[in-house]
Amino acid sequence: SDELKNNARVVTIAVTQDGEALEHASDELKNNERVVTAAVTNYAWALHHASNELKNNVRVVTAAVTEDGGALKLASDELKNNVRVVTATNYGWALRMVGRCHLHPMH
């Protein structure tokens, strides 16, 4: 219902379990930093459903690209060149790789 789609508490619970649920939130909540951050922390590509304003929000985009660096393509042009955001992207990719390969000490 429209009432539930605009209820920040209900939507936050939903996007925490499934970030893609942001698609069904009201436009107002797609522009709510806390709700969108909860969504992109769970599923980076939920950034697609965020408001343009939040696609230009360093904290929101950093949360998304830390979860999946590929989500950088959904960020504003300005943030695609932001050192903090790009560093979070690379760092996130590096962290995921650590669990998949053996690290060898340098001799």
N, C-alpha and C positions, 0 to 999 in steps of 0.2 A: 504494500500500500504506500501511497505518497507520504503518509505520516511516518512510517518506518524508514523510508528512504531518506528522510530528513532528520532522523533521530541519531545524533552523534554517537551515543552509547551503543545502540544496536548495530550501527554500521561499523563502528570500530571493532566490535566483537566479530562481526562477519568477515571483515577484511583481514583480521588477525589470523583467522582460520583459512581464508582463501582470498588472497590479494586481488584476484580478478573480480571479486564481488564489488569492487569500487565502481565498476561499470554501471551498476544499478543504483548507486547513491545519487542523491539530489545534486544539482549543480553547486549549491551552496557548500555541501560537504566535499565535493571534488576540489573545492578551493580552501578546505580546512587543513592546515599543516599537520595537525596531530593525526587526523584520519588518514590522510594520504601517506604520511610517513609510516604508519602502521601497515598500510597496504603494500608499499614498495619494499619494506623490510621483509615481508613474507614472500612477495612476488614482484621482482623489479619491474617487469613489463607492465604492471598496473599503472606505471607512470603515464602510459598512453591515455588513460582516462582522467588524469589530473588536469586541473585548469592550466592555461598558459602561464598564469602568474606563478604557479608552483613548479612548472617545468623550468622556471628561471630562479628557483629558490635553492641556494647552495646546500642547505641542510637536507632538503627532500631529495635532491638529485644525488647527493653524496650517499645517502642511505640506499638509493636504488642501485647505483653503480657498484657499491660495495657488495650488494647481494648478487648482482650479475652485471659485469662490465659492459656487456652489449647494450644495456639500456641507455648508454650514453647517447645513442642515436636519437633518443626521444627527448633529450634535454634541449633547452634553448640554445641557439647558436652561440650566445655569450658564454654559457657554461661549458660548452664543448671545448672552449679554450681556457677554462679556469684551472689554474694549477692545482688547487685543492681537490677539485672534482676529478681531474685526470689522474692525479696521484692516487686517489682512493680507488679508481678503476684498476690501475696497475697493481696496487697492493692487494686488492680483492682477488684478482686473477692469480697472483703469486701465492696467496694463502690457499686457494683451492688446489693449486698444483702440488703444494707440499705434501698433502695427504695421498697423492697419486704416484709419487715417484720417490726414489731413495735419494737422500742428500748425502753427498760424499764430501768429507772434509778436504780442504785444499792442502796440498803438501808443499 
